[in-house]
Amino acid sequence: IRFHQCLFKATKNQIYYELANLIGDFFSKIRRQVLSSPEDAITSANEHDAILDALIEKDLTTAKTILTDHIKRVRKYMESEEN
Protein backbone atom coordinates (compact mmCIF):
# COMPACT_ATOMS: atom_id res chain seq x y z
CA ILE A 1 0.00 0.00 0.00
CA ARG A 2 2.83 2.34 0.84
CA PHE A 3 4.30 1.65 -2.61
CA HIS A 4 1.08 2.79 -4.27
CA GLN A 5 0.90 5.92 -2.10
CA CYS A 6 4.49 6.80 -3.00
CA LEU A 7 3.76 6.39 -6.70
CA PHE A 8 0.76 8.67 -6.48
CA LYS A 9 2.72 11.22 -4.45
CA ALA A 10 5.59 11.15 -6.94
CA THR A 11 3.24 12.46 -9.63
CA LYS A 12 3.22 15.74 -7.68
CA ASN A 13 -0.48 15.85 -8.44
CA GLN A 14 -2.39 16.47 -5.23
CA ILE A 15 -5.56 14.95 -6.66
CA TYR A 16 -3.79 11.64 -7.37
CA TYR A 17 -2.29 11.60 -3.89
CA GLU A 18 -5.66 12.29 -2.27
CA LEU A 19 -7.21 9.61 -4.46
CA ALA A 20 -4.62 7.12 -3.19
CA ASN A 21 -5.59 7.97 0.37
CA LEU A 22 -9.28 7.60 -0.41
CA ILE A 23 -8.86 4.19 -1.97
CA GLY A 24 -6.42 2.95 0.65
CA ASP A 25 -9.03 0.63 2.12
CA PHE A 26 -9.65 -0.82 -1.32
CA PHE A 27 -5.92 -1.45 -1.80
CA SER A 28 -5.79 -3.15 1.61
CA LYS A 29 -8.65 -5.47 0.75
CA ILE A 30 -7.21 -6.34 -2.65
CA ARG A 31 -3.79 -6.92 -1.14
CA ARG A 32 -5.16 -9.44 1.35
CA GLN A 33 -6.98 -11.29 -1.42
CA VAL A 34 -4.36 -11.20 -4.16
CA LEU A 35 -1.39 -11.89 -1.93
CA SER A 36 -2.92 -14.89 -0.24
CA SER A 37 -0.11 -17.19 -1.39
CA PRO A 38 3.65 -16.71 -1.04
CA GLU A 39 4.05 -17.04 -4.81
CA ASP A 40 1.59 -14.20 -5.45
CA ALA A 41 3.33 -12.02 -2.87
CA ILE A 42 6.69 -12.61 -4.53
CA THR A 43 5.27 -11.89 -8.00
CA SER A 44 3.71 -8.65 -6.79
CA ALA A 45 6.91 -7.54 -5.03
CA ASN A 46 8.94 -8.31 -8.15
CA GLU A 47 6.52 -6.27 -10.27
CA HIS A 48 6.77 -3.35 -7.84
CA ASP A 49 10.57 -3.56 -7.96
CA ALA A 50 10.54 -3.61 -11.76
CA ILE A 51 8.22 -0.60 -11.92
CA LEU A 52 10.42 1.33 -9.50
CA ASP A 53 13.59 0.39 -11.41
CA ALA A 54 12.05 1.57 -14.68
CA LEU A 55 11.00 4.86 -13.10
CA ILE A 56 14.46 5.42 -11.61
CA GLU A 57 15.91 4.84 -15.08
CA LYS A 58 13.29 7.24 -16.49
CA ASP A 59 12.12 4.45 -18.80
CA LEU A 60 8.47 5.38 -18.85
CA THR A 61 7.59 2.95 -21.63
CA THR A 62 8.83 -0.02 -19.60
CA ALA A 63 7.26 1.31 -16.40
CA LYS A 64 3.91 1.67 -18.17
CA THR A 65 4.12 -1.83 -19.65
CA ILE A 66 4.95 -3.45 -16.31
CA LEU A 67 2.30 -1.42 -14.49
CA THR A 68 -0.32 -2.35 -17.08
CA ASP A 69 0.57 -6.03 -16.77
CA HIS A 70 0.46 -5.74 -12.97
CA ILE A 71 -3.01 -4.20 -13.04
CA LYS A 72 -4.24 -6.78 -15.55
CA ARG A 73 -3.02 -9.61 -13.30
CA VAL A 74 -4.79 -8.14 -10.27
CA ARG A 75 -7.95 -7.49 -12.28
CA LYS A 76 -7.95 -11.06 -13.62
CA TYR A 77 -7.62 -12.40 -10.08
CA MET A 78 -10.47 -10.17 -8.86
CA GLU A 79 -12.73 -11.29 -11.71
CA SER A 80 -12.00 -14.95 -10.99
CA GLU A 81 -12.94 -14.39 -7.34
CA GLU A 82 -16.28 -12.85 -8.36
CA ASN A 83 -17.27 -15.96 -10.35
Protein Blocks (a to p, Z undefined) as FASTA:
>chain_A
ZZmmmmmmmnopaklmmmmmmmmmmmmmmmmmmmmpfklmmmmmmmmmmmmmmmmnopak
lmmmmmmmmmmmmmmmmmmmmZZ
